[in-house]
């Protein structure tokens, strides 16, 4: 929470269990940052934050709060400040927003799909783990005619397995496959991309701006998340570079509430898909 000249701004650090950051480390980051006698200039705060290469989730929280504050002070949306045209006349220009279906039984999936439809979702991202993938998709197809993509989280063992399953998914109207192989399997991903019938998106393989060029030969798209890259500032830089490298873009999230998801949603006008249901 930042307060300045009568305005209040918010940021959020979501901490999935596999990250090294904790509530304690985040609080220590904020405390150390605020004790450095910074000026009241937002630009000075941004400049100081730019030098921080650790505590990425904490950095993301402060970065999005600064953008929130800047937008209020200048009476513009964050998207406008970034030069993103968000004043669209037709809803059709915005990307489909995904509702994520975790690994679940048929009955559990049925309840989740009903909940999603009550909220107006028409697109699903289905988690797969390599064990009963065809059964999971078959269950979904029995329950819904809506569009879907799959997220493997690196769960397929090799390119041969991935190719077989991608060919099967392509026949069953899947839109794209996210992180089919482990994040460091870039050589196998190159072979997979050459023959894949579906677009391949990088998630765990795509963390920061510096990773983008190495992914060009093995992925068609990238999942950009504020918690991975340190906030709105670097996410915007990643989008600009990703477009130059001809990547498709998925704007994603981890376990953020509406605070973090709203910050990421500023990028939806320039994304192919959005996954902001944290």
C-alpha positions in Angstrom: 0.0 0.0 0.0 1.4 3.3 -1.1 0.0 6.7 0.0 1.0 10.0 -1.6 -0.7 13.3 -2.0 -4.1 11.9 -1.0 -3.9 8.9 -3.3 -3.7 5.3 -2.3 -2.2 2.6 -4.5 -1.8 -1.1 -4.2 0.5 -3.9 -5.3 0.6 -7.6 -4.6 3.3 -10.3 -4.2 1.9 -13.8 -4.8 4.1 -16.5 -3.4 3.6 -20.0 -4.9 5.3 -22.7 -2.8 8.1 -23.4 -5.3 9.5 -19.9 -5.1 12.3 -19.1 -2.7 10.5 -15.9 -1.5 8.5 -15.8 1.7 6.3 -13.4 3.6 9.4 -12.6 5.7 11.7 -11.9 2.7 9.0 -9.7 1.1 8.5 -7.6 4.3 12.3 -7.3 4.6 12.6 -6.1 1.0 9.9 -3.4 1.5 11.4 -2.3 4.8 15.0 -2.0 3.4 13.6 -0.1 0.4 11.7 2.4 2.4 14.6 3.1 4.8 16.8 4.5 2.1 15.6 8.1 2.3 14.1 8.2 -1.1 12.6 11.4 -2.5 8.9 11.9 -3.3 9.6 11.4 -7.0 8.0 8.3 -8.5 10.7 8.3 -11.1 13.4 8.1 -8.4 11.5 5.1 -6.9 11.4 3.4 -10.3 15.1 4.0 -10.8 16.0 2.5 -7.5 13.7 -0.5 -8.1 15.3 -1.1 -11.5 18.6 -2.1 -9.9 16.9 -4.9 -7.8 17.6 -8.3 -9.4 16.4 -10.5 -6.5 13.1 -10.7 -4.6 11.2 -10.7 -7.9 7.7 -11.1 -6.4 8.3 -8.3 -3.9 9.7 -6.1 -6.7 6.6 -6.9 -8.8 4.3 -5.8 -6.0 6.1 -2.4 -5.5 6.4 -1.9 -9.3 2.7 -2.4 -9.8 1.8 -0.1 -6.9 4.1 2.6 -8.3 2.3 2.3 -11.7 -1.1 2.5 -9.9 0.0 5.6 -8.1 1.4 7.2 -11.3 -1.9 6.5 -13.1 -3.9 8.2 -10.4 -1.6 11.2 -10.3 -1.8 11.7 -14.0 -5.4 10.7 -14.3 -4.7 8.0 -17.0 -4.9 4.3 -17.0 -1.7 2.3 -16.8 -2.4 1.0 -20.3 -2.5 4.6 -21.5 0.7 5.5 -19.7 2.4 2.6 -21.5 1.0 3.6 -24.9 -1.4 0.7 -25.1 -4.7 1.4 -26.9 -7.3 0.0 -24.5 -10.2 2.1 -25.7 -11.6 -0.6 -28.0 -15.0 -0.2 -29.5 -15.7 -3.9 -29.9 -15.2 -6.6 -27.3 -14.1 -9.0 -30.1 -10.7 -7.4 -30.2 -9.9 -8.4 -26.7 -8.4 -11.9 -26.1 -10.2 -14.9 -24.8 -9.8 -15.1 -21.0 -9.1 -18.6 -19.7 -10.6 -20.4 -16.8 -8.1 -23.0 -15.6 -9.1 -26.6 -14.9 -6.7 -28.4 -12.6 -6.2 -32.2 -12.6 -9.7 -33.4 -11.6 -12.2 -36.3 -11.9 -15.1 -36.1 -14.2 -17.5 -35.0 -11.5 -15.0 -32.3 -10.2 -14.5 -31.0 -13.7 -18.3 -30.9 -14.3 -18.7 -28.6 -11.2 -15.8 -26.4 -12.2 -17.1 -25.9 -15.7 -20.6 -25.1 -14.4 -19.0 -22.5 -12.1 -16.9 -21.0 -15.0 -20.0 -20.7 -17.2 -21.8 -18.9 -14.4 -19.0 -16.3 -14.5 -19.3 -16.1 -18.3 -16.1 -17.9 -19.3 -16.0 -19.4 -22.8 -12.4 -20.6 -22.9 -10.6 -23.1 -20.7 -7.0 -24.0 -20.0 -6.7 -27.6 -19.0 -3.8 -28.9 -16.9 -2.3 -32.2 -18.0 0.4 -34.3 -16.4 1.2 -37.0 -18.9 -0.7 -39.8 -17.1 -4.2 -39.9 -18.5 -4.2 -36.9 -20.9 -6.6 -38.4 -23.5 -9.1 -39.3 -20.8 -9.0 -35.7 -19.3 -9.6 -34.1 -22.7 -12.4 -36.7 -23.5 -14.1 -35.8 -20.3 -13.9 -32.1 -21.1 -15.3 -32.6 -24.6 -18.3 -34.5 -23.1 -19.0 -31.6 -20.8 -18.3 -28.6 -22.9 -18.1 -27.4 -26.6 -16.1 -24.3 -25.6 -12.6 -23.6 -26.8 -9.6 -24.9 -24.8 -5.8 -25.1 -24.6 -3.6 -27.3 -22.5 -0.9 -26.7 -20.0 1.6 -29.5 -19.4 3.9 -27.7 -16.9 6.8 -29.7 -18.4 5.2 -33.0 -17.7 5.8 -34.8 -21.0 9.0 -36.9 -20.9 10.4 -36.3 -24.4 9.7 -34.9 -27.9 8.4 -38.2 -29.2 5.7 -38.4 -26.5 4.9 -34.7 -27.0 4.5 -35.1 -30.7 2.1 -38.1 -30.4 -0.1 -36.2 -27.9 0.0 -32.9 -29.9 -1.2 -34.7 -33.0 -4.0 -36.2 -31.0 -4.9 -32.8 -29.4 -4.9 -31.2 -32.8 -7.6 -33.6 -34.0 -9.6 -32.6 -30.9 -9.6 -28.9 -31.6 -7.0 -27.8 -29.0 -5.8 -24.2 -29.6 -2.3 -24.4 -28.2 0.0 -26.3 -25.9 1.8 -24.6 -23.0 5.2 -25.8 -21.7 5.1 -29.4 -23.1 8.6 -30.3 -22.0 10.8 -29.4 -19.0 12.0 -25.8 -19.1 15.6 -26.6 -20.0 14.8 -29.0 -22.9 15.4 -26.4 -25.5 17.0 -28.7 -28.1 14.1 -31.1 -28.0 11.7 -28.2 -28.2 13.4 -27.1 -31.4 12.6 -30.5 -33.0 9.1 -30.3 -31.6 8.4 -26.9 -33.0 9.5 -27.9 -36.5 6.8 -30.6 -36.6 4.2 -29.5 -34.2 0.6 -29.2 -35.5 -0.2 -26.7 -32.7 1.4 -23.5 -31.4 3.8 -24.1 -28.5 3.9 -21.6 -25.6 6.7 -21.2 -23.1 5.9 -20.7 -19.4 8.5 -22.0 -17.0 11.1 -21.5 -19.8 10.1 -17.9 -20.1 11.0 -15.9 -16.9 12.7 -12.7 -17.8 13.4 -10.4 -20.7 16.8 -11.9 -21.3 15.3 -15.3 -22.1 13.3 -14.3 -25.1 15.9 -14.7 -27.9 16.9 -18.2 -26.8 13.2 -19.3 -27.0 12.6 -18.0 -30.6 13.7 -21.3 -32.2 11.7 -23.5 -30.0 8.4 -21.8 -29.1 5.7 -19.9 -30.9 4.4 -17.9 -27.9 5.3 -16.9 -24.4 3.4 -16.7 -21.1 4.4 -13.4 -19.5 3.6 -13.1 -15.8 4.3 -10.1 -13.5 5.5 -12.5 -10.7 8.1 -14.0 -13.0 9.6 -10.8 -14.4 9.3 -8.3 -11.5 6.3 -6.3 -12.5 4.6 -4.2 -15.1 7.9 -2.4 -16.2 9.7 -5.5 -17.4 6.5 -7.2 -18.6 6.0 -4.2 -21.0 9.6 -4.5 -22.2 9.1 -8.3 -22.7 5.9 -7.7 -24.8 7.7 -5.1 -27.0 10.6 -7.5 -27.6 8.3 -10.6 -28.0 6.4 -8.8 -30.8 9.7 -8.0 -32.6 10.6 -11.7 -32.4 7.1 -12.7 -33.7 5.9 -14.4 -30.6 2.3 -14.8 -29.7 1.6 -13.5 -26.2 -0.3 -15.0 -23.3 -0.8 -12.7 -20.3 -0.8 -15.0 -17.2 -0.8 -15.0 -13.4 0.0 -17.2 -10.5 -2.2 -17.0 -7.4 -2.8 -13.3 -7.4 -6.0 -11.8 -6.2 -7.8 -9.1 -8.2 -5.0 -6.7 -7.3 -2.3 -8.5 -9.3 -4.7 -9.7 -12.0 -5.9 -6.2 -12.6 -2.4 -5.0 -13.0 -1.6 -7.8 -15.6 -4.9 -7.1 -17.4 -3.5 -3.7 -18.6 -1.7 -5.8 -21.2 -4.7 -7.7 -22.6 -5.3 -5.4 -25.6 -1.9 -6.5 -26.9 -2.2 -10.2 -26.0 -3.4 -13.2 -28.0 -4.8 -14.8 -24.8 -5.3 -14.0 -21.2 -5.1 -16.4 -18.2 -6.0 -14.1 -15.3 -8.2 -16.2 -13.0 -5.9 -16.4 -10.0 
